[in-house]
Amino acid sequence: MGDDGEPFDLESYEHLLRRAPDEAGTATKSDDRPHDTSRGGAVIDAIVVPTIRSAKQLRSAVRLASQLRCQLIAVYSDEFPDGLSQVLAEVQPGQATALALRSGVARLLDVGTAVPPDRLSICAVDISRKRNLGLLMGRSCRWTRMLFLDDDIREVSAEKASSAATLLSQYPVVGLQVLRFPDASVVGHARRKAGSGGKPFISGGSMMVNPQRMRGFFPPVYHEDWLFIMDHLRLGEVAIEGTVSQLHYQPFTTARAELEEFGDILGMGLLWLVHENGDLSTDERSYWREATNPIFWRDILRQRAALLDDLCRRLELIYRDQPKKLPLQSIRAAQKLCDGLSPDEFVSFVEEWLDSLATWRTGLTDLPRADSVAEALAELGLLHAVIIYD
């Protein structure tokens, strides 16, 4: 595990991401460089928004799609919200498509990664299915510049999208980093409360991808977006360009802490291996061999427990007169969940994940081509799994 052997000592894994060089060959912040608007903003193929919230939450994405003159795909669960027609009327006819996944048959979009049943999050299942659907549609429609955008992301201008999209000619994944109200786990937010923790990593909530080059899928586990890009991270193929903001939400609940813990440990462990191994030119199974060793996860779990213990002590000092404050209660819930995890659960997940990646990629090579979202759904055999908004 490296000389220091402490994977959770790293405050940030941002060094694993590539940045755009300026004319002198040095990295620059995207907002400091001029943007190419010569194409009038028509720089991406589609924006895919997985959502479960009200129609008005879609307005920010609708405005962006209108400015970029691109397709907008909103993916709901089972039914559509009231007022959707009025919101979608803000774009040109035929520019937006709203879909609702039928929960009873949406499992067709699940990929066979083994998640322990009591670690399974309904939210993670929902978001993974919707993003996998977006990826399959993008692949089938031959899109090369697609933006995954959550409905609570703000400050995504046409210029920022354009700047990130230009990097897709070099990298298959380009993230826009969420800095204002960070997109982080319960533990990540608690670390900030306690005075530690670095910049958050990129996330699927604001991620530009080239579906034709993507090798991964979104598994039904917390940090499904990290697992989606993990193979590209090991190959040095993930860039970061520009910053966005996220609407404030309540990050501290005991239920959230419990549902995130397995995926948070899994994601951090795999990121640590990328940090340690770098972009070694080796085959995938050899690269991740250490993650199929129970000893590796035993050490990870030991260090995670130590991290949570230290965090709990610091929060107890902060909330000495408020022992029921949510940050402290949430970390105690994470501690309890962590104590019940075993190395074998992580080994089983990684082994199944690697098998699933191979199956997924084989399936991608045979995907039918389509000229529209409706045609793609038909060709993919998914028309019965979705409701198309009329």
C-alpha positions in Angstrom: 0.0 0.0 0.0 2.9 2.3 -0.4 5.5 3.7 2.1 3.1 5.5 4.3 0.4 2.9 4.1 -2.4 5.4 5.0 -4.8 5.9 2.1 -7.1 8.3 4.0 -4.3 10.7 4.8 -4.5 12.2 1.3 -6.7 15.3 1.5 -7.4 15.2 -2.3 -7.1 13.0 -5.3 -7.2 16.0 -7.7 -3.7 15.2 -8.8 -5.1 12.2 -10.7 -7.0 14.5 -13.1 -5.5 16.2 -16.2 -5.8 19.9 -16.9 -5.9 21.8 -20.2 -2.5 23.4 -21.0 -2.2 27.0 -22.1 -0.1 28.1 -25.1 3.0 27.9 -23.0 2.2 24.3 -22.1 1.4 25.0 -18.4 -1.9 24.3 -16.7 -4.4 27.1 -16.4 -7.7 27.6 -14.8 -10.5 27.3 -17.4 -12.2 30.6 -16.4 -9.0 32.5 -17.1 -8.8 31.5 -20.8 -10.9 32.9 -23.6 -13.7 30.6 -24.8 -14.3 29.6 -28.4 -17.7 30.8 -29.3 -17.2 30.6 -33.1 -19.8 27.9 -33.5 -22.4 29.9 -31.7 -22.5 27.6 -28.7 -23.5 24.5 -30.7 -20.7 22.5 -29.1 -22.3 19.4 -27.5 -24.8 16.8 -28.7 -27.0 16.3 -25.6 -27.5 17.1 -21.9 -28.8 14.1 -19.8 -30.5 15.0 -16.6 -31.4 12.1 -14.2 -34.0 13.6 -11.8 -36.8 12.8 -9.3 -37.7 16.3 -8.4 -40.2 19.0 -9.6 -40.4 20.3 -13.1 -39.0 23.7 -12.1 -35.8 22.0 -11.0 -35.2 21.3 -14.7 -35.2 25.0 -15.7 -31.5 25.6 -15.4 -30.7 22.6 -17.7 -33.4 23.8 -20.1 -31.8 27.2 -20.4 -28.4 25.7 -21.0 -29.8 23.4 -23.7 -31.4 26.3 -25.4 -28.2 28.3 -25.3 -26.2 25.3 -26.7 -28.9 24.3 -29.2 -28.4 20.7 -28.1 -30.7 17.8 -27.2 -32.0 17.7 -23.6 -32.9 14.3 -22.1 -34.7 14.4 -18.7 -35.1 11.0 -17.1 -37.7 10.6 -14.3 -38.9 7.6 -12.3 -42.3 6.0 -13.1 -44.1 9.2 -13.7 -43.7 12.9 -14.7 -44.0 15.9 -12.5 -46.7 18.5 -12.8 -45.9 21.5 -15.0 -43.4 19.7 -17.2 -45.0 20.9 -20.4 -44.5 24.6 -19.5 -40.8 24.1 -18.6 -40.0 22.1 -21.8 -41.8 24.7 -23.9 -38.8 27.0 -23.3 -36.8 25.0 -25.9 -37.5 24.4 -29.6 -40.0 21.7 -30.5 -38.2 18.3 -30.8 -35.2 19.6 -28.8 -36.2 18.0 -25.5 -37.2 14.5 -24.6 -38.6 13.5 -21.2 -38.5 9.8 -20.2 -39.8 8.0 -17.1 -38.1 4.7 -16.2 -40.6 2.0 -15.1 -39.1 0.7 -11.9 -40.5 -2.8 -12.4 -38.6 -3.4 -15.6 -35.8 -0.8 -15.3 -33.6 -3.6 -13.8 -32.7 -4.3 -17.5 -30.3 -1.4 -17.1 -28.6 -3.0 -14.1 -25.1 -4.5 -14.6 -24.1 -7.6 -12.7 -21.9 -6.0 -10.1 -22.4 -7.7 -6.7 -23.5 -5.3 -4.1 -24.3 -6.9 -0.7 -28.1 -6.6 -0.3 -27.9 -4.7 3.0 -25.5 -2.2 1.4 -27.7 -1.4 -1.5 -29.0 2.1 -1.7 -32.3 2.8 -3.6 -31.0 6.2 -4.6 -27.8 4.6 -6.0 -29.9 2.0 -8.0 -32.0 4.8 -9.4 -29.2 7.1 -10.5 -27.1 4.3 -11.9 -30.0 3.0 -14.1 -30.7 6.5 -15.4 -27.1 7.3 -16.2 -26.6 3.8 -17.8 -29.6 4.6 -20.0 -28.1 8.0 -21.0 -24.8 6.3 -21.8 -26.5 3.6 -24.0 -28.6 6.2 -25.8 -25.6 8.4 -26.5 -23.6 5.4 -27.8 -26.4 4.3 -30.0 -27.1 7.9 -31.3 -23.4 8.3 -32.1 -23.0 11.3 -29.8 -19.5 12.2 -29.0 -20.1 15.2 -26.6 -22.6 14.5 -23.9 -23.1 16.2 -20.6 -24.4 14.4 -17.5 -26.0 17.1 -15.4 -27.8 16.9 -12.1 -30.8 19.1 -11.7 -29.3 20.9 -8.6 -26.1 22.0 -10.4 -25.9 25.7 -11.1 -23.5 28.2 -12.8 -22.9 26.0 -15.9 -22.7 28.6 -18.7 -22.5 27.8 -22.4 -18.9 29.1 -22.3 -18.0 26.6 -19.5 -19.6 23.7 -21.4 -17.9 24.7 -24.6 -14.5 24.9 -22.8 -15.0 21.5 -21.3 -16.3 20.0 -24.5 -13.2 20.9 -26.4 -11.1 18.6 -24.2 -13.2 15.6 -25.2 -11.1 15.4 -28.4 -8.2 14.4 -26.1 -9.9 12.9 -23.0 -13.0 10.7 -22.9 -14.1 12.3 -19.6 -14.0 15.9 -18.5 -15.4 16.9 -15.2 -16.6 20.3 -14.1 -15.7 20.5 -10.4 -18.4 21.4 -7.8 -16.7 23.8 -5.4 -19.6 25.9 -4.0 -21.4 23.6 -1.6 -19.1 20.7 -2.3 -20.4 17.4 -3.7 -19.0 15.1 -1.0 -20.0 12.2 1.2 -21.2 12.6 4.8 -17.7 11.8 6.0 -16.3 14.4 3.6 -18.6 17.1 4.9 -17.9 16.1 8.5 -14.1 16.4 7.9 -14.7 19.9 6.7 -16.7 20.6 9.9 -13.7 19.3 11.9 -11.3 21.5 10.0 -9.8 19.0 7.5 -10.5 17.7 4.1 -9.5 19.0 0.7 -11.2 19.8 -2.6 -13.9 17.4 -3.6 -13.4 15.1 -6.6 -15.3 15.4 -9.8 -18.7 13.7 -9.9 -21.3 12.5 -12.4 -23.5 15.5 -11.5 -21.5 17.7 -13.9 -19.5 15.4 -16.2 -18.8 15.7 -19.9 -18.2 12.4 -21.6 -17.7 10.9 -25.1 -20.0 7.8 -25.1 -18.1 6.3 -28.0 -14.9 6.1 -25.9 -16.3 5.2 -22.5 -15.3 1.8 -21.1 -17.2 1.8 -17.9 -20.8 1.7 -16.5 -22.5 3.0 -13.4 -22.9 0.3 -10.8 -25.7 0.6 -8.2 -23.5 1.7 -5.3 -22.5 5.1 -3.8 -19.7 6.7 -5.9 -21.1 5.0 -9.0 -19.6 7.9 -10.9 -16.1 7.1 -9.6 -16.5 3.5 -10.6 -17.7 4.6 -14.1 -14.5 6.5 -14.8 -12.1 4.4 -12.7 -10.5 2.6 -15.7 -10.0 5.9 -17.5 -8.4 7.3 -14.3 -5.8 4.5 -14.3 -5.0 5.3 -17.9 -4.6 9.0 -17.2 -7.7 9.9 -19.4 -9.8 12.0 -17.1 -9.6 15.8 -17.2 -11.0 18.6 -15.1 -12.1 22.0 -16.6 -14.0 24.7 -14.9 -16.1 25.0 -11.7 -19.8 24.9 -11.0 -22.0 25.2 -7.9 -24.6 23.0 -6.3 -27.7 23.9 -4.4 -27.4 23.4 -0.7 -28.8 20.2 0.8 -28.7 18.6 4.2 -25.6 16.4 4.0 -25.9 15.0 7.5 -28.4 12.1 8.2 -27.7 8.8 9.8 -29.4 7.0 6.9 -27.2 8.8 4.3 -24.1 7.9 6.3 -25.1 4.2 6.5 -25.9 4.0 2.8 -22.7 5.8 1.7 -20.2 4.0 3.9 -19.6 0.9 1.7 -19.2 2.9 -1.5 -17.1 5.6 0.2 -14.6 3.0 1.4 -14.7 1.2 -1.9 -14.1 4.3 -3.9 -11.3 5.6 -1.7 -9.6 2.3 -1.8 -9.6 2.1 -5.6 -8.5 5.8 -5.9 -5.6 5.0 -3.5 -4.5 2.2 -5.9 -4.6 4.6 -8.8 -2.5 7.1 -6.8 0.0 4.3 -5.9 0.2 2.6 -9.3 -0.1 5.6 -11.6 -0.9 4.9 -15.3 1.0 1.7 -15.5 0.8 0.1 -18.9 -0.5 -3.2 -17.7 -3.7 -5.2 -18.2 -6.7 -4.3 -16.2 -6.8 -7.4 -13.9 -3.2 -7.1 -13.1 -3.6 -3.5 -12.2 -6.4 -4.2 -9.8 -5.0 -7.4 -8.4 -4.3 -5.9 -5.0 -8.0 -4.9 -4.7 -8.9 -8.7 -4.9 -6.8 -9.4 -1.9 -8.6 -9.5 1.5 -5.5 -8.2 3.2 -5.7 -4.9 1.2 -9.3 -4.3 2.4 -8.5 -5.4 5.9 -5.9 -2.6 6.1 -8.3 -0.2 4.4 -11.0 -1.0 7.0 -8.6 -0.6 9.9 -7.5 2.8 8.7 -11.1 3.9 7.9 -12.1 2.9 11.5 -9.2 5.0 12.8 -10.2 7.9 10.6 -13.8 7.8 11.9 -12.7 7.4 15.5 -10.5 10.5 15.2 -13.3 12.4 13.4 -15.8 11.5 16.1 -13.4 12.8 18.8 -13.0 16.1 17.1 -16.7 16.5 16.5 -17.4 15.6 20.2 -15.2 18.6 21.2 -17.0 20.9 18.7 -20.4 19.7 19.9 -19.6 19.1 23.5 -22.8 20.7 24.6 -24.9 19.4 21.7 -24.3 15.6 21.6 -27.3 15.1 19.3 -26.1 17.3 16.5 -26.5 15.7 13.1 -22.8 15.7 12.0 -21.8 13.8 15.2 -24.7 11.4 15.0 -24.0 10.7 11.3 -20.4 9.8 11.9 -21.4 7.5 14.7 -23.8 5.8 12.3 -20.9 5.5 9.8 -18.7 3.9 12.6 -21.3 1.3 13.3 -21.7 0.4 9.7 -18.0 0.3 9.1 -17.5 -2.1 12.1 -19.8 -4.6 10.4 -18.1 -4.6 7.0 -15.7 -7.4 6.0 -12.8 -7.5 3.5 -14.6 -10.3 1.6 -17.5 -8.0 0.7 -15.1 -5.7 -1.1 -13.2 -8.5 -2.8 -16.4 -10.0 -4.1 -17.5 -6.6 -5.4 -14.2 -5.9 -7.2 -14.1 -9.4 -8.8 -17.7 -9.1 -10.0 -17.1 -5.5 -11.2 -14.1 -6.6 -13.3 -16.2 -9.5 -14.8 -19.1 -7.0 -15.4 -16.8 -4.5 -17.2 -15.7 -7.2 -19.7 -19.4 -8.2 -20.3 -20.4 -4.5 -20.7 -17.7 -3.7 -23.2 -18.6 -6.7 -25.3 -22.2 -5.5 -25.4 -21.1 -2.0 -26.4 -19.4 -3.3 -29.6 -22.7 -4.7 -30.9 -25.0 -1.7 -30.0 -27.4 -0.8 -32.9 -27.1 2.7 -34.4 -30.0 5.2 -34.3 -30.8 8.7 -35.4 -33.1 9.7 -32.5 -33.7 8.9 -28.9 -37.0 7.1 -29.7 -35.2 5.0 -32.3 -32.4 4.2 -29.9 -34.8 3.0 -27.3 -36.5 0.8 -29.8 -33.3 -0.6 -31.2 -32.0 -1.2 -27.7 -35.1 -3.1 -26.8 -36.0 -0.7 -24.0 -39.3 0.9 -25.2 -41.2 -1.2 -22.7 -39.0 -0.1 -19.9 -39.7 3.7 -20.3 -42.6 6.1 -20.7 -41.9 8.8 -23.3 -43.5 12.1 -22.4 -46.0 13.3 -25.0 
